[in-house]
Amino acid sequence: MPKGFEVQLSLGCTPIEEVKIPTKTRSHMVALVEALQYIYVRPEWNNRIFDLLSEKLLEGKQKTGRNGMSLWEVFVLAQVRLCMNISYDQLHYQANYDALLRGMLGVLPTDYSIGKQYGYQNIYDNVKLVDDELLKDINQVIVEVGHEVFKKKEGVALRLKADSFVVETDTHFPTDYNLLWDSARKCIQIASKLQVAGWRKSGSWHKELKKRMRAVGKTITSGGLNKEERLEKVRGSYLKKVRALETKVADVLINLCATATTIDHLRKQELIYYYQMLTKHIDLVDRRLINKETIPHSEKLFSIFQPYAEWINKGKRHPSVEIGKKLFVTSDQYNLIVDWQIGQRQADNELTLSIAKRIHKKYAIQSFSVDKGFSDQADKESLEEFIPEVVMSKKGKTNKAEKAVESAPEFKKLRNKHSAIESNINELEHRGLNRCLDRTWPNFNRYVGLAITAYNLHKIGRKLLQIRVEKEKTQQAA
């Protein structure tokens, strides 16, 4: 089980507070470990973070068995992965061979020994214990740390900027026929593992279906004479083979023994899901390609592996369409992300009021700026009840009074400062939020939360490095 947090020196290892962090480098790792070390050596911050981690990760666990990672190691490794935007394989390598990271983990030997080594599965299993709700609580502590570092005066209200962008899911471009192929190949793969009769030639089914799927794609994209006739022929051949597979999978589900092992039961549940996807996409291909129907958007699915993915058209030239989830972020005057929310097929102006009210419960707000996509007159009037300065440009033509408000110097100043959030979003994408490589909805939520906490720690670390460099220059000049 994971160990609780203990601030003590491990025998033969460099103390974390004594790890030398270089300043003559632009590596993102350096800024991150600077912020982590700042938290580690200050009990008022590390106690709060590790109380949250202990409550979540150690709840209901008996203090017996072999010791696992400490909460500090779990916290550091979780932040490194998203700050550096690396895979678990790269994280595994750095945890074992990067001296600066190992120093911050508290496992850097003072002699020439190898020291503690981490297994890949050990890292993966521990990092995924952190969930998005826990990360929101930890982020609030990190933001308070940031306000201390950036010298926020007590009682000073926040100047907030809110915007949205798309976090893409790791999916291929969806078409009816390749989503049908995804469903078919997963049915073949799982059914063959169940070791039931009739699947000795599963490889042949896989090869034949893939050949017919590729024939459909090639015919659609090519030109030539009699294209429609050729397309109708390959579509019919593809659907015929898929329907035969549908019947075969249905027989497996009917005949599968109810007293199967636990593993077989789990595979059966998987097979039921992919069989439903197979049936659904046979119907969609038949209706759209054969019967020439227009499929309602609500019936479409853009990934069978990540069914929560949405088709989002933000009206931009490039890319015109993104497949993923819309993420709403709010940053303050110190460029720290104080709030985030993953949208559920919601337009920007549907969440403006709820975002501001949620933040208002935690912080005093002096100003709140959004772009025209968030604009709503009723929301603006509600926001003005508890926020002194609301910067929300009206969509369309303004009347004389509205034009006077939007032409005021303070309004224009805050509107111009709003563009800073575009820079925040760009850096978030460099922290891994350009595309989420983790699958399943809980993993997607955790990935977003880790990217935002890593972003905030990186911002704090850069400020700390700047302060340290300036201090060293002053000392040298003296």
Long-range contacts (C-beta under 8 A, 24 or more apart in sequence): 1-58, 1-61, 1-62, 1-63, 1-64, 1-65, 1-67, 1-68, 2-57, 2-58, 2-61, 2-68, 2-69, 2-70, 2-71, 2-74, 2-126, 2-129, 3-67, 3-68, 3-69, 3-70, 3-71, 4-50, 4-54, 4-58, 4-70, 4-71, 5-46, 5-50, 5-53, 5-54, 5-70, 5-71, 5-72, 6-70, 7-40, 7-43, 7-46, 10-106, 10-107, 12-109, 12-110, 12-111, 12-113, 12-115, 13-106, 13-107, 13-108, 13-109, 13-110, 13-115, 14-103, 14-106, 14-108, 14-109, 14-110, 15-106, 16-40, 16-41, 16-103, 16-104, 16-106, 17-41, 19-100, 19-103, 19-104, 19-108, 21-100, 21-465, 22-100, 23-465, 23-468, 23-469, 23-472, 28-83, 28-84, 28-458, 29-80, 29-83, 29-84, 29-98, 29-100, 29-101, 30-100, 30-461, 30-465, 31-458, 31-461, 31-462, 31-464, 31-465, 32-79, 32-80, 32-83, 32-84, 32-454, 32-457, 32-458, 32-461, 33-100, 33-101, 33-103, 33-104, 33-461, 34-461, 34-462, 34-464, 34-465, 34-468, 35-145, 35-457, 35-458, 35-460, 35-461, 35-464, 36-76, 36-79, 36-104, 36-457, 36-461, 37-104, 38-145, 38-149, 38-460, 38-461, 38-464, 39-145, 40-72, 45-141, 45-144, 45-145, 48-141, 49-75, 49-138, 49-141, 50-75, 52-134, 52-137, 52-138, 52-141, 53-130, 53-134, 53-138, 56-129, 56-130, 56-131, 56-134, 57-129, 57-130, 68-122, 68-126, 69-122, 69-126, 70-106, 72-105, 72-106, 73-105, 73-106, 73-107, 73-126, 74-126, 74-127, 74-129, 74-130, 76-101, 76-104, 76-105, 77-105, 77-123, 77-126, 77-127, 78-127, 78-130, 78-450, 79-450, 79-453, 79-454, 79-457, 80-454, 81-127, 81-432, 81-450, 81-454, 82-431, 82-432, 82-447, 82-450, 82-451, 82-453, 82-454, 83-431, 83-454, 83-455, 83-457, 83-458, 85-430, 85-431, 85-432, 87-437, 88-120, 88-123, 88-124, 88-127, 89-120, 91-123, 91-127, 92-118, 92-119, 92-120, 92-123, 95-123, 128-443, 128-446, 130-446, 130-449, 130-450, 131-442, 131-445, 131-446, 131-449, 132-442, 132-445, 132-446, 132-448, 132-449, 135-446, 135-449, 135-450, 135-452, 135-453, 136-449, 138-453, 139-337, 139-449, 139-452, 139-453, 139-456, 140-362, 142-336, 142-453, 142-456, 142-457, 142-460, 143-332, 143-336, 143-337, 143-338, 143-456, 145-460, 146-334, 146-336, 146-456, 146-459, 146-460, 146-463, 147-334, 147-336, 149-460, 149-463, 149-464, 149-467, 150-334, 150-336, 150-463, 152-334, 155-364, 156-366, 157-363, 157-364, 157-365, 157-366, 158-332, 158-333, 158-338, 158-359, 158-363, 158-364, 158-365, 158-366, 159-332, 159-333, 159-366, 159-367, 159-369, 159-414, 159-417, 160-330, 160-331, 160-332, 160-338, 160-356, 160-359, 160-365, 160-367, 160-368, 160-369, 161-330, 161-331, 161-332, 161-369, 161-370, 161-417, 161-418, 161-420, 161-421, 161-424, 162-328, 162-329, 162-330, 162-352, 162-355, 162-356, 162-368, 162-369, 162-370, 162-374, 162-421, 163-328, 163-329, 163-370, 163-371, 163-421, 163-422, 163-425, 164-326, 164-327, 164-328, 164-329, 164-343, 164-348, 164-373, 165-326, 165-327, 165-329, 165-425, 165-428, 165-429, 165-433, 166-312, 166-314, 166-322, 166-324, 166-325, 166-326, 166-327, 167-324, 167-325, 167-326, 167-327, 167-342, 167-433, 167-434, 167-435, 167-436, 167-444, 167-448, 168-322, 168-323, 168-324, 168-434, 168-435, 168-436, 169-303, 169-306, 169-308, 169-309, 169-323, 169-324, 169-325, 169-435, 169-436, 169-444, 170-306, 170-435, 170-436, 170-437, 170-438, 170-439, 171-302, 171-303, 171-305, 171-306, 171-309, 171-323, 173-323, 174-301, 174-302, 174-303, 174-323, 175-217, 176-281, 176-284, 176-285, 176-288, 176-289, 177-213, 177-216, 177-217, 177-238, 177-285, 177-289, 178-213, 178-217, 179-277, 179-281, 179-301, 179-303, 179-304, 180-213, 180-242, 180-278, 180-281, 180-282, 180-284, 180-285, 181-209, 181-210, 181-213, 182-277, 182-304, 182-305, 183-274, 183-277, 183-278, 183-280, 183-281, 183-304, 184-209, 184-242, 184-245, 184-278, 185-209, 185-210, 186-270, 186-274, 186-277, 186-304, 187-245, 187-249, 187-271, 187-274, 187-275, 187-278, 188-245, 190-267, 190-270, 190-271, 190-274, 191-248, 191-249, 191-252, 191-271, 193-267, 194-252, 194-256, 194-264, 194-267, 194-268, 194-271, 196-252, 196-255, 196-256, 198-248, 198-251, 198-252, 199-252, 205-245, 208-241, 209-238, 209-241, 209-242, 209-245, 212-237, 212-238, 212-241, 213-238, 235-285, 235-289, 235-290, 236-290, 239-282, 239-285, 239-286, 239-290, 242-278, 242-282, 243-282, 245-278, 246-275, 246-278, 246-279, 246-282, 249-275, 249-278, 250-275, 274-304, 277-301, 277-304, 305-439, 306-439, 306-440, 306-444, 308-441, 308-444, 310-345, 324-435, 324-436, 325-444, 327-433, 327-448, 328-355, 329-421, 329-424, 329-425, 329-428, 329-452, 330-355, 330-359, 331-420, 331-421, 331-424, 334-459, 335-420, 335-423, 335-424, 335-459, 336-456, 336-459, 336-460, 337-424, 337-428, 337-452, 337-455, 337-456, 338-362, 338-363, 340-448, 340-449, 340-452, 342-444, 342-445, 342-448, 347-373, 348-373, 348-374, 349-373, 349-374, 349-375, 349-376, 349-379, 352-376, 352-379, 352-383, 352-392, 353-379, 353-382, 353-383, 356-383, 356-387, 360-386, 360-387, 367-391, 367-414, 369-414, 369-415, 369-417, 369-418, 370-418, 371-418, 389-414, 391-415, 391-418, 424-455, 427-455, 427-458, 428-452, 428-455, 431-455, 431-458
